[in-house]
Amino acid sequence: MKKKFRVKKSEEFETIIKNKKFIVDPAIVLYIKLKEENKSRVGITVKNKVGNAVVRNKVKRQIRMMVQEIYDFNENFDTIILIKEKYKENDYEINKKVLERLYIRAKKVRMDK
């Protein structure tokens, strides 16, 4: 995932999360914020309960690869992907399908508004 498609600043993370539009799964929460321009960005955050720093960085790398394969960055919304403890219980393919399903639901939510 290229750096221009990432949410980097903590203020941006806060505004997207405070928007209070989200889709929940036991392993992943997807926060959504609509915007005017057709260039979406993604932010990734992993809870401390997932593991130590090495494990959390591995999970972030996996999520970046999933996002690169799943996302179309020509959408008009930003997303924050929050990884919870249940993420470790599933393997890569199952987590990828979960993220893909959440992304499709996010696109439907965007179309409803």
N, C-alpha and C positions, 0 to 999 in steps of 0.2 A: 504494500500500500504506500503510495507516494506521500511525501510530507505535506504537499499542498492539500491533500484530502483529510488531514487530521485536525482535530480540535486540540489545541495545545494549552491555552491559558486557563487558569483555574476559574477566572470570572466567566468565561464562556461555558465551562462545565456547569457552574452554578446556575446560569440563566437557563440552560437547556433542562436541567433537572428541576428547577423551580417552575418551569412551564407546566408541569404535572400532567403531561400526556405520556403514558407509558404502557408497555405490553409486558406481561409477566409470564415467566416460566420458572419452574423450581431451580434451574441452573443459571438462567440468564434473564436480566431485565433490560429492556430496550426503551430508552427515553427518546422522545421525538420533539422537535421544535420546527415548525414551518417557517419558511423565509421566502423572500421575493425572488432571489436569483436562482437559476437552475444549476447550482453547483453544490452538491452535498458534501458534508464532512462527517467524519466519524471520530469519536473519542472512546478510549478503552480504559476502564478502571477495574481493578481486581481487589476484592476484599482481603484483608490480612488473614482471615481464617482459612483461606485457600491453601496457604503454605508460606514458607520463608521466601526471601527475595528471589532466589534462584527459581523456585517453582512458579512464582507470580510472573517473572519475566518470560519463562517458557510458555505460560498460558497466553500472555500478551502476544508473543510471536505467533502462536497458533491462531489466535483470533485475527491477527492482521492478515494471515494467509487466507483464512475463511472469508474475510471481508473482501479481499482482492478477487476471489473467485466468485462471490455471490453478488456483490453490490454493483449497481449501475450508478455512477457518480453524477449523472445528469438529472438528479431529482431536486425538488425544491424543499428539502428538509435536512436538518442536521440530526445526528443520532449520537447518543452515549450508550455504550454497551457496558453494563455492570455485570461482572462475573461473581457468582455466589459459590458457596461451599459444595453444592451438589454437582458442580461442573466436573470435579475429579472422579465422580462415580461412573461417568460415561466415557466411552472412547471418542476419538477424534471424529469419526464419521457420524455418530449419533449427535454430538454437539454441533457439527456443521449443519445437519438437517434441522435441528432445533433453531439455530440462528437463521437459516434460510426461511423457515416457516414464520418466524417473528418479523423478518424483513418484508415478507409478502403481506403480512397483516398490517405492518406500518404503512406500506404503500396504499392499502385499502383505506386506512384511517385518514391518510393525506387526501385521498380522492373524495372522502365524505365531506370534508370541510371546504 
